[in-house]
Amino acid sequence: MKSIYVGPESDKPSFSWVSKDIFDTLKDEYNVIYFRAFKEIPKSFDGLVFIIKEMPPLSFFVNNWKSRKIYIPVDFFKSEKHINDASLLLKLFDRIAVHNDLLKRFIDSENVSNVDHYVKYLVERKEPQNRYMWLGVVDYIPDLLRNLSKYPVLSQIPHVFLTDLDHLKKSLHSVVAEGEVGHNVYDVDVTEDKVFIGNYCFEQWSESSQRAAFERSAFAVDFKSDRFYHSTKPPTKVQVYLANDVPVFVNDEHYAVEYIRQFGFDCYTMSDFVFPLTNEMLTSQSTKARQMWSLESIAQQYVNLANQTLSQTRKSYFGYGSIVFSLMVKKLVKLIQSSWNKSQ
């Protein structure tokens, strides 16, 4: 049985979603070894290493030159410059797998593949109530507020907004300031278990509160700006909404519109919005979504990644070594410049 290393392992839920849940289903095919530090991988190992999110240090490429390396950056890159700065390191990977097609435009490599998140948090829908839902991290709340100002019809419908409440409380003033549009200034109020921004109430996300929202919400909204970090995020939430038969409305520039529609799904924008929703908008899409993005289907995508990588021509030792040497020189120059600047 072939061994593969997967990591760096993290206690964050995202690590399970993107890797551990998936590789645990492949233990009949591979001897899966999770690592927390790159130095745990033997220098003599010549099999596959799946690297999730964290960019390895140069020493890893020097010490583990025998292994085949697949990099899955997930949400690692924050800007185009961030990718450019890592361009030489990226050339040392045998394959790069991205959760968003747009990233391919910025990564200079012939061996870039697509992978999806599997659809997690599945529920059985109950009779929808007259309300809609939004869930997301605090970073997306300014976009939510700006779009709520743009589409005032939403302010007339009850809502459930779920986020990390502690984080929101700590960054409340900057979030509100970034989300204010024109003369639309929000009053804020904070209680132990809620944060009010204007007439909008934010509550703590949990699996149980999310489940209840999925079961009963009439529809959901998800807004992303065209900024690099937002536009290159995977369309995970939209996929999960579809798999739970929660009709979802997004803004026109949302990446999910292009991505989801290519598979024959209906992905509605706010330009389509009417309430109550039409029968067409209520058409079930969950069976297809659950099949396409099931844990088993996504695990097969990872198997395909492994097979593609093992079948492709290995990087020449000269080519690999020349990139490593260039990076070592670059690092040395930075150290010299830093020392020089400190001495002045």
N, C-alpha and C positions, 0 to 999 in steps of 0.2 A: 504494500500500500504506500503510495506517494505521500510524503510529508509536505505540508505547507505551513508557513508562519504567517500570522495575522496580527496586526497591531499598529501602533502602540495601543494596548488595551486601556480603556477609560471607564470610569464609573458613570459617565454621563449617559442618559437614555439614548442619545443619538448614536453612540457606538454600537449598542445592541441593535438598533433599527437598521443601521447601514451594514453591519458586519456580523456580530455574534449570533443574532437570530438566524441569519442566513447560513453561516458556516456550521452552526450546530446541526443543520439539516443535512450536511454533506459529510458527516463523520463516518458514514458507511463507505464513502468513496476515497476520502483522504484522512490522513493522520493530521488533524488540525491542532496546531500549537499556537496558543496566544502568548504574546510577549508584551511587556510594559516598557522595556528599555531596549534600544537597538543593539546594545552590547550583548544581549541575551542570545542573539542569533549567532551560531558558530561560524567562524570564518571559513570553515571547510564546506559549509552547506551550499549545495549547487542546485537546489530546487527553487520553488516559487515562494516569493515573499509578497503578501498583500499589505500595502502600507496605507493606512486610513487617516486621512486629513493632515496629520503632522508631517512637515517636511523633514526628512532625515538630515543629520549633520554630514558634512563632507567626509568625516572619518568613517561613517558607515559605508559609503561608496568605495573608500580605499580598502577597508578591511573585508568587505563582503562582495568583492568583484565577481565571484563565481556564481552568485545567485541570480535568478531572473526576478525582476522587480516590477510589480504592478502598483501604480499609484492611483488612489481614489481621493481627490482633494476635498470632495463634499463642499463645505462652505469656507474653505481655507483662504482663497484669494479675495482680497478686499478691493482691488483696483487693477486696471490694466498695467500700471507701473509695477505693482506687486508681482505680476506674472513675468514681466520683462526682466525684473531683477533676479528672478529664479530661472531664467531661460536656459542657462547652461546646466543647472542641476536637473531640469526637466528632461534634457537630452540623455541623461544617464538611466532613465527608466526604460524598460522594455515596452511597457504599454501604460497608457493613462486612460482611466475610465471616468467620465464626467456624467453628472446628473442633469446637465443643462446643455443643449446643443450650442448655445451662444458662446460657451467657453472655448469651443473648438476654433473659433475665429481668432483667438488670442494665443493659442498654444502652438508653437512651431514644432510639430511632430507628425510623422506619418501614421503613427500607431495610437490614434485616439479613438476610443470606443464610447458607446453610450451604455449606461445602466440606469435602472429605475429604483426608487424606493418601493418596497412592497406595501400594500395597503393594510395598515394596522388600525386598531380601534374600531372594529366593525360592530354594528348594532343592528337590531331589528326595529324598523321605524314604527312609531305609534301615531295615533291621530295627531297631525300637526296643530300647534296652537298659533294664535295670531301674533307671531313674533319672528324676528330673524336673529341670526347669530354671527359673531365674528370671534376668531381666536387667533392669537399671535403673540410674539414677543414684543417687548416695549419699543424696540427700534421701529416697528411698523405703525405705531399709534399715530405719529404725525401724518403719515399718508392717509390713515383712516380718517382723521379729523378733517384734512383738506378735502377728501372726497365726500364726506358727509356735508360739508359746506357747499360742494358742487352739486350734490343731489339732495336738496332739502326734503324731497318726498320721504326719504328714509327717517327723518326726524319725527314723522307722524306715526311710525310703526313701532310697537314695543320691541325691545332688543335684549340680547344676552351677549355681553362682551367679556371674554375670558383672557387673562394674561397673568404674568408674574407680578403680583400686587406689591411685594416688597421692593422689587426693582423699580416699579412705577413710582412708588412713594419717594424713593431716593432721588429720582431724576424728573420729578413731576414738572417743575417750573420750566426746564429746558424742553421737555416734550411738548408742553402746552404752547410755549413760545414758537417752536418750530411748526406746530400744527395750525396756528392761527392764520387766517386768510383775510386780508383787507381790514375791514372794521369789525370783523368777527372775533371779539375778545371773550375768552371763556372764564367764567368764575369756577373756582375749584373748591371741593370740600372733601375731607378725608375722614373716614371712620375706621374702626378696627378692621372691618372685613369688606369695605367698599371704598372706591375712589370715584368721585363725581367730577367730570369735566363738562361744564355746562349742564345740559340735560342728559348727558350720557354717563351711564353707570358701568364701571369696570369691577369685575369680581375675580377672585383667585381661580386660576386654572387648576384642575385636578382631573384625573381620569374619570372620576364619577361625575363631576360637573360637565365635562365634555360629553360624556355618554348621554346625560340627560338632555343636553342641547341638541345633539345629533338626533335623538329620538323624537323630539317635539318641535323643533324649529321649522317654520314654514319654508325658509330659505336661508342662505348664507351669503356673505359678501367677503371678498378678499381683494385688497388693493396693494399694488406694488408700483413704485416709481420707475422711471427709466434710468435711474442711477446704476452704475456698474454692479454694485453688491446686491441690489434688489433684483435687477433684471437677469442676473446669472444664478439666482436661487432656483432650486428644483421646484416643479409645480406640485409638490407633495400634498398640500392641503386640498387643492382642487381635486386631485385624484381620490383622496379619502372621502371628500364630499360626494363625488360621483358614486363611489362604492357603497355609500350609505343612503343613496337616493335623496340627498339633500340638494335641491337646485341651488346653484351657486352663480353669483354675478360678480364680474371683475371689471376693472377699468380697461380701456381700449389697448393700452400699451403693455398690459400684463403678458408675460411670456407664455402663460398657460394657454392663451387663446390659440396661438399658432400650433403649439405642441399637441394639445388635446384633440383639436379638430382633425389633425392628420390621421387619427385612428378611428374617425367616424363618430366621435362623441359630440354632443351639443355642449358648447361652452358659451354661455351668454355674457354679454357685456352690459353695462348700465344703460347703454343706448337701447337695449331691448326691453328694459325693465317696465313691467306693469304689475300692479297689485290690486286685487288678487291675481295670482299667477294663472296663465292660460293652461289648458289641458296639455298642450304640447310641452310646456316647460315642466310639467309634472310627470312626463313619461319616464318610466323606470330605465336606468342605465346601469344598475348595480351588478347584474349578472355578468355582463361583459367586462365591467371594470374589475370585479373580483377575480375573474379568470385571468385577465391580462396581467394584473399586477399582484397576483397571489404570491405568497412566500415561495411556493414551489417554482413558479415561473421565474421569479427574480433569482432564485438559487441557480436555475439553469443558465441565466445570463452570466453569472459568475463562473460557472463551469465552462461556458463558451469562451470567456475571457482567458481562463487558464489554458484551454486548448489552443486558442489563437496564439498566445504568447509562447507556448512551448513549441509550436510548429513554425514560428517565424525564425528567420536567420538571426543567430546570436550576434550581438554587437562585436565587432572586431576588437581584439585586445588593444591594438594600436589606437583605434578611434576612441574607445572608452578611456584609455590611459591619457590621451592627449587632452580630453575634456577635463579629467581630474587634475592634470598638471596645470591647465589654464586656471582652474578654480583655486588651486593652491597658490599660484602666483598672485592672483587677484586678492586673495585673503592676506597674503604677505604684504602687498602694496598698501592695503588698508591699515594694517598694523603699523607700518612704517609712517604713514601719513598721520595716524592718530598720535603716535609717539612724538612726531615732529611738532604737531600742533600743541601738544601739552608742554613741550619744552620752550615754546616761544613766549 
